[in-house]
């Protein structure tokens, strides 16, 4: 520890930090309400008066990527189907750390850009415009969820279409430390949790949202690429002068079905050349108001951990298996101390949740670990005098003891427990200490936070899991903030397993520390990083530093540079040097906006955490107030909690102005919403002509129904269905594929279930007719196939139903800590030993089957079992078996996928 302390002292002497001081008005504003993120995408326009969503016609994404920073232009078109002017609202969620920089609206040929104004002024303009009979737009951050933007559109004309375009900037995520990851979520997420569902249903009926819309995605990447791929969509990749352009590939019918699935997240991963070298982008603005900081230098750096070859890296990203498990758990090591609240307020469900969390923590620890449990109430109590070595014997002993834990220790004294019972445990040399605090947070937070602040280091990290609806978000969040860790809060009725694993994954992630940099750029007015704590950068976290400066002091032929030094966990030093050429600057003020937006986001976070003073990387002391943030928001036209977008879109015709003032409400009938299936529906793809056929990849009526959102097809001239003795006529698809009046050419005497068994006939471009005799032969063959298939289906149906009833945690319980599996799981999974016929030891075959069942049957809970799964994959690798190469053989042998 002596060398580490010396390095820390040297680093402090070399780095010139400034101090940021937050004013009282900003601290009070930040503490008014403890905010949380909504966390999932929601982009819906609706009429608040009757909670009816408007029909989304289409959504278009145009994305520009430069040096790992993406600028999104998202456009959505909606229509007011009523015959009266309507007040509508639009919910639009964004990534939590993005900066919103533009809002445009278009009605007819008129397109206007909204301006950022102070909230009170914007609200007044909106209300005044409504009274004057104008179509007005007002947009601000939602008070409950800051990552949700609520837009009000007043007096949208009858039968009027409106096009809304948002522009926002964000830094891309990094996957397996080798790829940039760009993702676009569905406009309505098919899986909201209960609290999210309740929030949305108070605004509009989520179940009435119509997924029948078209989406288009275009991504332009201005970087020299080594690798690019999408696992979720079929794409076209074109190299152009402006960069690499990625579009959806809709040339084939199968591609359209996949690309237009409205519930499918678009994910694009790519790697630029020399991704681990610093990327420097110099931009400037010609905005007269910003000439005091005309230039913005954006330096981006991804520290390199355990380099992988491209194909291996993609495989690790795709399956998160053998290579990934070595990087994220199996070969990791650490000391884990679990501090569990056993005070009286934890009685009932809360202590059970804490025990469940602790059990999953213990089952998922890296093999090379030490651990301990410390309980607290009125006083603290260690489970073990010193941390235990993690092995099968100690794990089984602790799991037995865990069953006896109850909320029976009186009051809540976290501070004394940390000081006297946790931090006094002897350190294990060479092992990072990770302290996990599980509590309902009903305690004075400041003494606890003081202890955390004094003892947190890069190799001593604090994590917090808040349990229960009444827990103090302020304390839970700030423990993790001060302790270089992560936090989560679990409501009383919420599943915690995924959040437990998220905390543990973060704790086993390798990191670099003690970052220091210097630059000779002139007249610097702002230096801001993308992370709050620049002294500890974890894997998959790019470091971005932005410097705003002007040209008043630029010297001819002066060489400007940026130097960076840092250390790994073993205190090995690394250094980078990059030069900045001012002649390479390009005009783009989005990077100025991103830098300033990051700055006041961090200010607000510090204010919410009541952190009045903190170190900044800009080597000057600065004072920040609520007025400062407001001024920055107005000057740079960036949305903030104190500002809003406002604009007048169009003025209503005179005969509609009076109606808008009267606001006569007319109930919209369900039939109006169903008009989307009529002739007024837009034609989005050419109508398909089928000859008595389903597409070859369609196997059941449910899949046919899933086609509805992807295509809008012409309405046929009639609804007649051919009989068996009729010659088939070519009729285009109707929109409602899975309904009883479907115009797909299937025999009307077949039930929907039987229709799913009909084999596909040839689909030709000329839509040729099929003879009556060949048609009858097709039905005879299909009847035979159907009888055989029914036998197989019945044999597998009972087994599948039984497996579905098993809780995945019961499967997790059968894993040993080294990743091997207990033989008794064969009965739990209703498998038979005689069915395992590979030339491998039976227990290894059983392990492969168990891993496959987790993937097939419990994929939605993957985040909860992934670390145990990775242990199993690594165990196979130790026995010279690559899971991804053999799993399909085991699945086929045991018919697991049927």
Rosetta blueprint (number, residue, H / E / L):
1 X L
2 X H
3 X H
4 X H
5 X H
6 X H
7 X H
8 X H
9 X H
10 X H
11 X H
12 X H
13 X H
14 X H
15 X L
16 X L
17 X L
18 X E
19 X E
20 X E
21 X E
22 X E
23 X L
24 X H
25 X H
26 X H
27 X H
28 X H
29 X H
30 X H
31 X L
32 X L
33 X L
34 X L
35 X L
36 X E
37 X L
38 X L
39 X L
40 X L
41 X L
42 X E
43 X E
44 X E
45 X E
46 X E
47 X E
48 X L
49 X L
50 X L
51 X L
52 X E
53 X E
54 X L
55 X E
56 X E
57 X E
58 X E
59 X E
60 X E
61 X E
62 X E
63 X E
64 X E
65 X E
66 X E
67 X L
68 X L
69 X E
70 X E
71 X E
72 X E
73 X E
74 X E
75 X E
76 X E
77 X E
78 X E
79 X E
80 X L
81 X L
82 X L
83 X L
84 X L
85 X L
86 X E
87 X E
88 X E
89 X E
90 X E
91 X E
92 X E
93 X E
94 X L
95 X L
96 X L
97 X L
98 X L
99 X E
100 X E
101 X E
102 X E
103 X E
104 X E
105 X E
106 X E
107 X E
108 X L
109 X L
110 X E
111 X E
112 X E
113 X E
114 X L
115 X E
116 X E
117 X E
118 X E
119 X H
120 X H
121 X H
122 X H
123 X H
124 X H
125 X H
126 X H
127 X H
128 X H
129 X H
130 X H
131 X H
132 X L
133 X L
134 X E
135 X E
136 X E
137 X E
138 X E
139 X E
140 X E
141 X E
142 X L
143 X L
144 X L
145 X E
146 X L
147 X L
148 X E
149 X E
150 X E
151 X E
152 X E
153 X E
154 X E
155 X E
156 X E
157 X L
158 X L
159 X L
160 X L
161 X E
162 X E
163 X E
164 X E
165 X E
166 X E
167 X E
168 X E
169 X E
170 X E
171 X E
172 X L
173 X E
174 X E
175 X E
176 X L
177 X L
178 X L
179 X E
180 X E
181 X E
182 X E
183 X E
184 X E
185 X L
186 X L
187 X L
188 X E
189 X L
190 X L
191 X L
192 X L
193 X L
194 X H
195 X H
196 X H
197 X H
198 X H
199 X H
200 X H
201 X H
202 X L
203 X L
204 X L
205 X L
206 X H
207 X H
208 X H
209 X L
210 X L
211 X L
212 X L
213 X L
214 X E
215 X E
216 X E
217 X E
218 X E
219 X E
220 X E
221 X E
222 X L
223 X L
224 X L
225 X E
226 X E
227 X E
228 X E
229 X E
230 X L
231 X L
232 X L
233 X L
234 X L
235 X E
236 X E
237 X E
238 X E
239 X E
240 X E
241 X L
242 X L
243 X E
244 X E
245 X E
246 X E
247 X E
248 X E
249 X L
250 X L
251 X L
252 X L
253 X H
254 X H
255 X H
256 X H
257 X H
258 X H
259 X H
260 X L
261 X L
262 X L
263 X L
264 X L
265 X L
266 X E
267 X E
268 X E
269 X E
270 X E
271 X E
272 X E
273 X L
274 X L
275 X L
276 X L
277 X L
278 X L
279 X E
280 X E
281 X E
282 X E
283 X E
284 X E
285 X L
286 X L
287 X L
288 X H
289 X H
290 X H
291 X H
292 X H
293 X H
294 X L
295 X E
296 X E
297 X E
298 X E
299 X E
300 X E
301 X E
302 X L
303 X L
304 X L
305 X L
306 X L
307 X L
308 X L
309 X L
310 X H
311 X H
312 X H
313 X H
314 X H
315 X H
316 X H
317 X H
318 X H
319 X H
320 X L
321 X L
322 X H
323 X H
324 X H
325 X H
326 X H
327 X H
328 X H
329 X H
330 X H
331 X L
332 X L
333 X E
334 X E
335 X E
336 X E
337 X E
338 X E
339 X E
340 X E
341 X E
342 X L
343 X L
344 X H
345 X H
346 X H
347 X L
348 X L
349 X H
350 X H
351 X H
352 X H
353 X H
354 X H
355 X H
356 X H
357 X H
358 X H
359 X H
360 X H
361 X H
362 X H
363 X H
364 X H
365 X L
366 X L
367 X L
368 X E
369 X E
370 X E
371 X E
372 X E
373 X E
374 X E
375 X E
376 X E
377 X L
378 X L
379 X L
380 X E
381 X E
382 X E
383 X L
384 X L
385 X L
386 X L
387 X L
388 X E
389 X E
390 X L
391 X L
392 X H
393 X H
394 X H
395 X H
396 X H
397 X H
398 X H
399 X H
400 X H
401 X H
402 X H
403 X L
404 X L
405 X L
406 X L
407 X L
408 X L
409 X L
410 X L
411 X L
412 X L
413 X L
414 X H
415 X H
416 X H
417 X H
418 X H
419 X H
420 X H
421 X H
422 X H
423 X L
424 X L
425 X L
426 X L
427 X L
428 X L
429 X L
430 X L
431 X L
432 X L
433 X E
434 X E
435 X E
436 X E
437 X E
438 X E
439 X E
440 X L
441 X L
442 X L
443 X L
444 X L
445 X H
446 X H
447 X H
448 X H
449 X H
450 X H
451 X H
452 X H
453 X H
454 X H
455 X H
456 X L
457 X E
458 X L
459 X L
460 X E
461 X E
462 X E
463 X E
464 X E
465 X E
466 X E
467 X E
468 X L
469 X L
470 X L
471 X L
472 X L
473 X H
474 X H
475 X H
476 X H
477 X H
478 X H
479 X H
480 X H
481 X H
482 X H
483 X L
484 X L
485 X L
486 X L
487 X E
488 X E
489 X E
490 X E
491 X L
492 X L
493 X L
494 X L
495 X L
496 X L
497 X H
498 X H
499 X H
500 X H
501 X H
502 X H
503 X H
504 X H
505 X H
506 X H
507 X H
508 X L
509 X L
510 X L
511 X E
512 X E
513 X E
514 X E
515 X E
516 X E
517 X E
518 X E
519 X E
520 X L
521 X L
522 X L
523 X L
524 X E
525 X E
526 X E
527 X E
528 X E
529 X E
530 X L
531 X L
532 X L
533 X L
534 X L
535 X L
536 X E
537 X E
538 X E
539 X L
540 X L
541 X L
542 X L
543 X E
544 X E
545 X E
546 X E
547 X E
548 X E
549 X E
550 X L
551 X L
552 X L
553 X L
554 X L
555 X L
556 X L
557 X L
558 X L
559 X L
560 X E
561 X E
562 X E
563 X E
564 X E
565 X E
566 X E
567 X E
568 X E
569 X L
570 X L
571 X L
572 X L
573 X E
574 X E
575 X E
576 X E
577 X E
578 X E
579 X E
580 X E
581 X L
582 X H
583 X H
584 X H
585 X L
586 X E
587 X E
588 X L
589 X L
590 X H
591 X H
592 X H
593 X H
594 X H
595 X H
596 X H
597 X H
598 X H
599 X H
600 X H
601 X H
602 X H
603 X H
604 X H
605 X H
606 X H
607 X H
608 X H
609 X L
610 X L
611 X L
612 X L
613 X E
614 X E
615 X E
616 X E
617 X L
618 X L
619 X L
620 X L
621 X L
622 X E
623 X E
624 X E
625 X L
626 X H
627 X H
628 X H
629 X H
630 X H
631 X H
632 X H
633 X H
634 X H
635 X H
636 X H
637 X L
638 X L
639 X L
640 X L
641 X L
642 X L
643 X E
644 X E
645 X E
646 X E
647 X E
648 X E
649 X E
650 X E
651 X E
652 X L
653 X L
654 X H
655 X H
656 X H
657 X H
658 X H
659 X H
660 X H
661 X H
662 X H
663 X L
664 X L
665 X L
666 X L
667 X L
668 X L
669 X L
670 X H
671 X H
672 X H
673 X H
674 X H
675 X H
676 X H
677 X H
678 X L
679 X L
680 X L
681 X L
682 X L
683 X L
684 X L
685 X L
686 X L
687 X L
688 X L
689 X E
690 X E
691 X L
692 X L
693 X L
694 X L
695 X L
696 X L
697 X L
698 X L
699 X L
700 X L
701 X H
702 X H
703 X H
704 X H
705 X H
706 X H
707 X L
708 X L
709 X L
710 X L
711 X L
712 X L
713 X L
714 X L
715 X L
716 X L
717 X L
718 X L
719 X L
720 X L
721 X L
722 X L
723 X L
724 X L
725 X L
726 X L
727 X L
728 X L
729 X L
730 X L
731 X E
732 X E
733 X L
734 X L
735 X L
736 X L
737 X L
738 X L
739 X L
740 X L
741 X L
742 X L
743 X L
744 X L
745 X L
746 X L
747 X L
748 X L
749 X L
750 X L
751 X L
752 X H
753 X H
754 X H
755 X H
756 X L
757 X L
758 X L
759 X L
760 X L
761 X L
762 X L
763 X L
764 X L
765 X L
766 X L
767 X L
768 X L
769 X L
770 X L
771 X L
772 X H
773 X H
774 X H
775 X H
776 X H
777 X H
778 X H
779 X H
780 X H
781 X H
782 X H
783 X H
784 X H
785 X H
786 X H
787 X H
788 X H
789 X H
790 X H
791 X H
792 X H
793 X H
794 X H
795 X H
796 X H
797 X H
798 X H
799 X H
800 X H
801 X H
802 X H
803 X H
804 X H
805 X L
806 X L
807 X L
808 X H
809 X H
810 X H
811 X H
812 X H
813 X L
814 X L
815 X E
816 X L
817 X L
818 X L
819 X L
820 X L
821 X E
822 X L
823 X L
824 X L
825 X H
826 X H
827 X H
828 X H
829 X L
830 X L
831 X L
832 X L
833 X H
834 X H
835 X H
836 X L
837 X L
838 X L
839 X L
840 X L
841 X L
842 X H
843 X H
844 X H
845 X H
846 X H
847 X H
848 X H
849 X H
850 X H
851 X H
852 X H
853 X H
854 X H
855 X H
856 X H
857 X H
858 X L
859 X H
860 X H
861 X H
862 X H
863 X H
864 X H
865 X H
866 X H
867 X H
868 X H
869 X H
870 X H
871 X H
872 X H
873 X H
874 X H
875 X H
876 X H
877 X H
878 X H
879 X L
880 X L
881 X L
882 X L
883 X H
884 X H
885 X H
886 X H
887 X H
888 X H
889 X H
890 X H
891 X H
892 X H
893 X H
894 X H
895 X L
896 X L
897 X L
898 X L
